Amino acid sequence: MDEQVVYWIGFFVALAFIVFGADDVLWDVFALFRGTGKKRVKLSLINEKPPKMLAVVIAAWHEDAVLGEVVDNLVASAQYPRSLYRVFLGVYPNDAATVAVARALEARHEGTVVCVVGDDPGPTSKAANINHTVRAIREYEAERDVRFASVTIHDAEDVVHPNEFKMTNYLIDDYDALQFPVFPLQRMPRLRLFFKTLTSSTYADEFAEHHFRTMVMRDELGFVPSAGTGFAIGRRVLDAFRDEDLLPRNSLTEDYKLSLTLRMRGFRVHYVLEKVPRVDARGRTVWDYIATRSLFPSTFKAAVRQKARWVYGITMQSASMADVFGKSELTFAERTFLYKDLKAKFANFVLLPGYAVLAYFLVQTLAPRLQLPVMYPLHSLSWWMCVFLLFMMVERQVLRGRALANVYGWKTMAFSILLPPLFPLRLLWGNLINMCATFRAWRQKIAYVLLRGREAKAAAAPVVEHRGNAAEEEGERKPATDGDDAQTSNATSAQEGPAWNKTDHEFLPASVLERYRRLLGDALLERGFVEPGHLEDAVGSARARGVRLGQELLRQGLVEERHLTQAYALQQQSMYVRAQPDLVLLELMDRMPFAAADRFAALPLVESEKGWIVAVDDDLSCAERDELAFLLGEPTFFLFSSTADLLEAFEGALAFDNAAEAPQPAGAATLLEETSVELPQAGMALAYALHLGRSVDDIACEMGLAVSRFS
């Protein structure tokens, strides 16, 4: 081959890599000097805001294999009052297996889980499913007289972080929408599993880099794209879209399109990169990001199919280069980020000649006896371009390694960046997946354009009677098969838009999910009631002595009894109440059965037709609380107080017989007269009213309860 031809091939390939990669380097330098990501929420404050009504949407099509475990885990692990959130499951009438699972969940978690069966048979698009479910949520609000502060979109395979709802509750008043990080679940890095987990590991590499670094910078400078899951949509957005669909029906990445629409309409989306301390299985204190976690495809074919959908939806449906270079409300920084997203449909093509050039360069360098023409002569312009490309690659790998070390740990970072040395296989494999996904996306795009052309011609042609496939004559829509996306399915018209081209999902075994549950030590760390080192020592000594952690902490004098009670109440999805003499209501004490008052030293706060609200000692076991509720003979909601507080309250009430009573219990009793208000909801409103020194009505209004009463 001619030497000049070889030189110019190498030159233009290097130039293409520089053109498509230089903006990344510039933003990395900008982020380095700007120092993004240093603002953090003070964790002790997230429990100070009264919990508002929150809604979760999970769209499900053929998810009967995982849906039950997902929702059971969410309900069991969420550190948020169960009466103050609702999980809406959007299912299809022609998916009997998933409907059966959703109905069983609705019965098992009565009042918390709501099954919403769609009007249309599936699969419609995921956006259409969510839009229908959001309409059902609006109907639920009207029927139950509540107002949800946000609607969070989750996928049917997500492991939802226990603190996500609390963080949503804390931040949603300040922003129009929130995007939580998404971090793929990974198996423990081991050499024998390296090739088995190669494909799924590329997701961890890319998501860690994007959600630890890039999204933080985007949040600082403007446009934050939705990741499709862990996306909380606030009340202002819900009200603005009251008369229209929330999500675009005809998009494969409806989430990205929505976030772009929100930005164009002036709404502020905030990226939430926050972490909380917790105790791991070994008793060590670790930091855990409040993020959505899920399993991603582990095979090459499934990964290509999923990423092709992302490339198609983001770069070919949601936006165009006209949005980058034309007139719009976007700032310069937001335009560059949009360009960064859109360039993938072109940049990924450079990888093919790039790998060919790399192979040629290696052969030419390592086998000089072949006397191949030199592609990059020493100190030539193309040689210096390659030096710059080497710097770009090393810089990207260093920053990716930093992100991986922060999210997954140093071992995962080493497997990704350093194995094998100087030739990171996971990077090359991930690039190959992205390249094949881009080819597939373009194939779908071309097929879609051709389909539109055929439909346009058919619409203009004279109508000729014919007998064809019965399903087509009746307008029945067929789902896309594994090999065909909605855009290329023969039964799908261009006007109808895409059917749901979903990825098959799997979920974690119960033994693994246990690691994501929150324990007493986690609550103590979250509130800052104990030092991490002291807690680690106490966990070890409690295990050695065979006693409960709380007892060991009190024995060593590491926490106050009141703080221990607050942490325990937090873990029980309830609230700590400091018992005081003005809460001892003698009339209620007289109405309480003698056996209950004498044995359990319970402090009754409210009695209504719906049941009792009672403050009890946190030492009471679950069985003892059940026995107390049985003695009371009615449903009972328990708030928690310390032994010392309860004794002090009873003694103070006896000493001051005519002491004024606190107004909040009466306010809670009045609130319970509202048909729509549940006993636990009134109990939480009462607890926060006492804690913050405000009226129960004020708290209930903020929580989104009895909306018609306060409107």
N, C-alpha and C positions, 0 to 999 in steps of 0.2 A: 504494500500500500504506500502511496506517495507520502513523504514526510510532512509536507505542508497540509495535506488532508487530515492526517492524524493530529497535527498540532491544532488545527482549527476546530476539529471535533472536540478535543479536550478543552479548548478555550471556551467554546460556547456552552458546553455542559457545566464548566466551572462558573461561568457568568450566570447561568440560569439558577444555580444553587445560591449564588450571592444575592441575586435579585429577589428571590423568594425568601431568603433567610436574614437579610440585613435588618429588616424592620424588627425582627425578634431580638437581635443583639442590641439595637438602639433602645428598645423598651426595657431590656434587662439592665442596661446602664442607667437609664432614667430611674427605674425602681430602686437600684442600689443607692443612688444619691438622695432620692426622695425619702427612703426609709419607710416604705409602706408596711402595713400590718402590725403596727405597734399598739393600736388602740384595743383595749379589752374591756369587756363588761365585768363589773365587780360582782362576783358570784354571790356574795352575801345579800345582794339586792334583789335577785331574781325571785326570791320567795316572799318579798315584801309587797308585791303587787297582788291585789285580789285576783284569783283565777277567773278568767272570762270563759264563756261558752266557745268551744272550738269544734270545728268539723274537719273530718278526714275523708277523702274520697279515694277509693281503690276501684279502678276499672278492671273487670275480670272477664276474660273469654277463654274457656277451657283451662281454668286454673284450679280445678278441683283437687289436684295433687298437692298443691302448696298453700292454698288460701286458708284452710283451717289452722295450720300451724302458724302462719304469718299473723293472723288476727289474734289467736290465743296468746302468742308471745307479746304482741303489742299491748294487749289489755293487762297481762300479768306483769309487765316490766315498766309501763309508763308511770313516771313519778308525777302524777297529776290526778286530782280528784276525779274518780270515774264518772260521777254524776255531771261533770262539766265538760265532757267531750263526747262526740258521737262519731262512729265510724260507719260511713255509708258505702255499701258494696254495690257497685253497678254491674248487673249481670244481664244475660239475654234469655228470652223465653224459650229459645231453641237449644239452650245449653243446660240440659236437665241435671247433669252431674254437678256443675258449679252452682246452680240454683239450689240444689239440695244441701250442699255444704254451707252456702250463705244462709239458708233458712235455719239450719242447725246452729250456726253461730249466733243468729238473731235470738234464738230461744235460749242458748247457753249464756249469753251475755245480754240478758233482757234489759232494754233501756239504753244500752251502750252501743250496740250494733244494729244497724238498720239495713235490711235487704231492699234494694231498689231494682225491680225487674223492668227492663226497657220495653218500649212499645214496639220497636222494630226487631226482627230476627237478626242475629249476628252472622258474620262479623261486620259491623259498621266500622268506621274509623274510631280510634281511641278517643279522639276529640269529641265525636258525636256521643259516645258513651258518657264521657265526663260532663258534657253540656246537659244531657238528660238528667244526670244525677244531681247537678247543681240546681236544676229546676225543681227536682224533688226536695232538695234542701230548703229552697225558698218556701215550698208548700209546708214542709215540716215546721219551719219557723212560724208561719201563720197559724198552724194548728196548735202548736205547743206554746205559743206566746213567748218565744225566746228570740234572741238575736246573736248569731255567731259572729265573733270578732274576726275570724279568718276561716278559710277553707284550704286545707293542705292536701296537695296531690301526692299520692304514693303509689308505687307499683306493687303488684301482687306477690313479689318475692322479697320485699324489703325487710331488713332488720332495722326497725325504727329506734332511734336512740332514746333511752329513758327520760332524758332531760329536754328533748326537743319541744314538747308542748310548753314546758315552763319558759324556755327561752323565747318561743313564739309569743306567749302571753306577755312577756316583759317588753319585747321590741316592737310588736305589731302596731302599737299606737303611734310610734315615731316614723314608721315607714309604710309604704303602700303594699309592699310584698317583700318576702324574705326567701332567699335561697340558701339552704343548708348544703354543706359539702356532701359529695358522694364518693365514698372510698370502697373499692371492690374488696370483698373478703378474700384473704389469702391463706393458704396452708403454710405451716411452719416451713421456712426454707431448708431444704435438705438436698444434697447432691443427687441422691437416687431419684428424687422427684423433679429434677430440673427440667427434663424434656417433657414429662407428663404435664407439668403446669406451665409450660412455656407460653402457650397462647393466652391463658387467663392472666398470667403475670404481666403481659404487655398492657393490659387494662390498668393494672395497679400502677405501672410506670407513668402512663399518660394521665390518669386521673390525679395521682399524687402531685405531679408537676402542675397540672392545670388548676386544681382546686386548692392547692397550698400556696401557689405563687400568682398565677395569672389572674384568677378571679379576685384576689385581694386588690391587685392593681386596678382592675376594672371597676371595682367598687369605689376606689378612691377617685377615679376619673370619670365615671359616668355609667355607660351601658353594661348591665350585668345580665347575661343570658341565663335563661332557666335551664336546668339540667333535666327537666321532665319528672323528677321525683324529689321529695323534700322541698317542694315549692309551696310556700304559704301565701295565699292571696288575701289581702286585707279587706276590711269593710268598705273603704272608699272605692276600691276597684270593683267590688261586687255590686255596689250601688250604681256605679257608672255604667256597668254592663247589664243592668236589670232588664232592659228591653231588647237585648241582643245576645247572641251566643258568646260565651266567655272565650272559647277556643275556636280557631279556624277549623272547620270540618274537613277541608280538603288538603290537609298537610300531613306529611309523615313525621314531622317534628313540630307538632302543634305548640309545644312548650317554648321553643325558640321564637317562633312567630309571635306568640303572645307577649313574650318579654320585649321584643322589638316594638310591638304595637304599644305596649305600656310606656316605653320610653318616648315614642313619638307623640303620645298623648299627655306627656308631662308627669307621669307617675314615677315614683322613686323606688327602685328595687335595691335591697340591701343584701350583701353577701355576708353570711354569719360564719366566721371562722373563730369559734370559741372552744375551749377545752375545759374539762373539769377533772379534779383529782379523784382517784378511786383506788380501791384495794384489789389487787389481782389474786389469782388462785393460790399464789405462794405467800400471800400476806404482805407483798411489797406495794408501796405507793407508786402509782403510775399516773400519767396524764392522758386523758381520753378525749378525743375530739367529738363534739356534738355533731355527728354526721350520720347520714343514711348509709347502710352497708348492705351489700347483696352479692350474690354469686353471678359472675359473668361467664359467657361462653368459654368452653375449654377446648373446642375443636376449631381448626382453621376455617372450615366451611361455615360454621355458625357465626364465627366472628366476622367473616367477610360479609355475610348476609346482613348482620346487624349494623355494621359500620357503613355499608352501602346505603341503608335506610337513612342514617344520620347525614351522610354526605349529600344524598339527594334532597332530603328535607331542608337542610340548612342552606346549602349553596345553590340549589336549583328551584326551591319553592318559596323560601322565607324572605330572601333579599337578593339584590343584584348589585352589580358594580355601579349602576346608576344611583343607588342609595349612597354609595361612597363618594362619588365624584359630582353628583348632581345637587340640586337645591334640597335641603332638608333641615330639620331642627337639630340635627346631630352636631356635636362639637368636633373639633379636629381630632381629639383623642378618641372619641367614639367612632369616628369614621375609620381611623386606623385599626381599631379593634374589629370593626365589621369587615374591613379588608382582610385582616388576619384570619377570620372565619371563612370568608369566601374564597381565598386563594387556594384552599385545599384541593378544589376540583381541577386546578391546573398544576399546582406544585407537586402533587403526588405522582404526576406523569413523569416528572424529571427523574424520579428514582430509578426508572427502568434503564435509560441510557447512563445514568450515574453509576449503577452497579456494573454495567458493561464496561464503562471506562475504568472503574476501579479494578475489575478483573484484568483488563488489558495492562493497566499500569503495574499491577503486581507481577504478572508474567514477564513483562518487559524488564522490570527491575530485578527479579529473582532469577531469571533465566537469560542472562546477557548473550549466551552462545547462540540464541535464536536470532540475534541481530535485528530485532524489531525496531521500527522507527520510534524515536523518542517522542513521547507525547508532551512532556513538560520539561523542556530544556532548562538546565540550571540557570537561575537568575533571570529567566525570561518573564514577561508580564504574566503569562499563564502560570508560571511557577510561583510567583508571588501571590497570585490569586489562590492557589492551592494552599499556600501557607496561611492565608487569611481564613480559608475554609477549615483548615485544621484547628485554628484558634476558635472558630465558631463552634465546631463540633465538641471540642474540649470544654468550652464555656457552657454549652447546653448540657453536657453530661455532668459537669460539676454541679450545676443548679438543680438538675434532676436528682442527682444523688443527695443533695441537701434536703429536697422535698421528701424523698423516700425515707431518709433517716428520721425525719421528724414525724412522718405518718406511720411508718411500719417498723422502723428500727434499723440499726447499722447492718445487721445480717442480710436483710432484704436488699438494702442499698448495695452491698458488696456483690450479691448474686446478679443484680441488674447491671451495674456499671463496670465491674471488674472481672466478670466471668464470660469468656476467657479474657485474659489481659490484652489490652490494645485492640480488641476485636469484639465488642459487646454483642453477643448473639441475640439478646432480647431486643435490642434496638433494631437490628437488621430484620428480625422476624416481625416486629411490630410495623416496620416500614413496608414490608412485603404485604402484610394484611391490608394496610391502608391503601397501597397501590392497587391491589386486586379489588378492593371495595370501591375505589374511584372508577375503575373500568366498569364494574357492574352498575354503578349509579348512572354513568353516561349511557350504558346500554338501555337502562330503564327509561332514561330521559328521551332518547331517540325513539324508542318504541312508543312512548306516550305521545310524542309529537306526531308520529305517523298515524297513531290511533285517532288523534284529533282531526287530522287531515281526512282520513277515511270517513269519519262521522260527519264532517262538514260536507263532503261530497255526497254522502248518502242523504243528508238532509235536503240538499238542493236537487236531488234526482227525483223523478216521478215515482209515486208509490206503486209498487207492483205486489199483488197478492201472492203469497207463497206459504207453504207449510214447512216449518223448521222445528228445531228443538223446542219441546213444550216449555221448558223452563225459561228459554229466551223469549218465547212469545208472550209469556205471562209476566215478563219483566223481573223474574226471580234473579237475585244476585248471588253468584257463586263465590265462595271464598277462594283466595289465592292459595295455590298449592305451595309446597316447600320450595319448588324450583322457580316459582313465578311470584313476583311481587304484584301488588294491587295495580300498579301502572300497566303491567303487561298481561294481566289476566283477560282472557277473551270475553269474559262475562261482565267485565267492569267497563263502564263508559267513561269518557273523559269528563263528562259533566258530573257524574256521580262522585268522582274523587276516589281516594284510595280506601280499600278495605283494610282491616287490621292485619298488618304483616308482622305478627308478634314473634318473639323469641321464646322457645320452650324454657321453662324455669324449673329449678330445683331449690330445695330449702335445706337448712342446717338441721342436724339431729339435735334432740333435746339436750343432750349432754354438753354440746357446744354452746347452745343458747343460754345455759345457766351462767356462763361467764359474763353475759351482758345484763344480768339482773343486778339491781342495786341493793346493797346490804347496809347495815347500820353504820359501819365504818365509812362507807361512801357518803352517807348523809352528814356525818360529823365533819368530814373533810370539806364537803361542799359549803357548810356553814362556817368553817374556820374555827370550830370548837376544840380542835386537837391538832397538835403538830404531827406532820407525817411520820417523823422518826419515832415519836412516842407511840403512835398508833401501831406501827409495825412491831414494836417491842411488845405492846399489849396483846396483839393478835397472837404472837408466838407464845406468850405466857398463858393466855387463855386456853389455847389448844393443849398446851402441856398439862395444865391443871384441870382440864375438862369442865370449864365453867363458861358462862356466856360472856361475850365481849364487854357488854355494858357493866356487868358486875366487876370485871377485872379493871376496867377504867376507873370505876368509883373506888375500888380498893386501893389503887395506886394514886388516887387523887389527881388524875389527869384531866377529868372533866367535872363540871358541876352537875348536880342531879337535874337541875332545870334544863341545862343544855342537852343532856342525854334524852330527856323527855321530848324536847323539840325535834331532835333528830329522829327519834322513834316515831313520832307523829308524822313526820315527813315521809318516812319509809312506809307508813300505813295509809298514805294518801289522805291523811286527815290533818289536824291542826292542833297546836299547843295553845292552851288557854291558861293564863295565870289566874288561878282561883283566888278570889278576894271576898271579904265579908259581904260586899254589896251584891254578890252573885248568889248568896245563900238565900233562896226564896222559901220561906217557912211554909207557905201555903202548898208549894210543890212538894216539899219534904213530907208534909202530912199525907199527901196523896200517893206517895211512893210506898209500895208494900214494905212492911217492917223488915222482912227477911233481906230484901235487897239493900235497904239503907244500912242495916246493922252489919251485914257481912262484907259488903263491898265498899263501904265509905264513898258511895257515889254521890255526885253533886248534880241534881236535876236542874236543867236550865230552862227547858221548854217542854210543855206537854200540849199536844194538839190531836185532832182526829187522825192525823197521819202518823202519829207516834211520838216518841220522846227524843230529846237531845240531852245527852248526859255527859258530864265531864268525869273521867275516871282516872285512877292511878295507872301509869304506864306499866306497872309491874303485873297488871292483870293479864293472864294468858288469853288466847283466843277462846278456849273452852269456857273460861270464867266469864268472859264478855257475853258469850252465847247464853250462858246460864242466867246472867243478869237480865238479858233481853227477854228470856223465857219468863222470869219472875215478873217483869213489868207487863208482860202479856200483850205487847204491841211492838211494831217495828221500832228499832232504836238506832240512833246515830251517835257514835262515840267521838267525843273530843278528849284530849289527853291533858293531864296536869300532873305535877309531881306530888309525891306524898307530903312533902313539907308544905307546899302551897295549899293542899286540901286541908291539912290540920290547922294551918294558920287561918284559913277562911272560916272553918267551923268554929274555932275558938273566938275569933273576932266577932262573929255573928252572935254568939252567946253573950259576949261582954257588952255589945252595943245592940240591945234588943230592938231599938227603934231606928236603926241605921237606914238611910235612904237606899233604895234598890236601884241598881243600874238599869237604864232604860232599854238597853239592847235586847235582852231576852224577850221583853214584851213586843219589841219590833219584829223579832223573828217569828213570834207566835202570830202576829198580824200578817206577816208575809206568807205564812203557811196557809192562810185562809184563801189565797189565790189557788185556783184549781190546778194551774200549770206547774206550780212550784213543788219540787220534790223535797222530802225530808233531808237528805244529805246536802242538797243545794242550800237550804235554809241554814243548816248547821255550819257550812263553810262561810256563808254570809255573816252569821253571828260571830264566828271566831275571828274573822278579819275586822269586823266592826269593833270588837273588844280590843283587838291588838292595835289597831290604828286610831282608836278613840273617835270613830265616826258612827253615823247612824246606820242601821241595817238597810234602810231604804236606799241610802246613798251607795252602799256597797252592792246591793242587789241590782241597782240600775247599771253600775259599772260592769257587773258580771254578765249582763244581758238577760236577766230573768224578769218575768212578769212585765214584758215590754209595754203592753197596753196600759198598764197602771201608771207608768212613768212618762208616757208620751204626751 
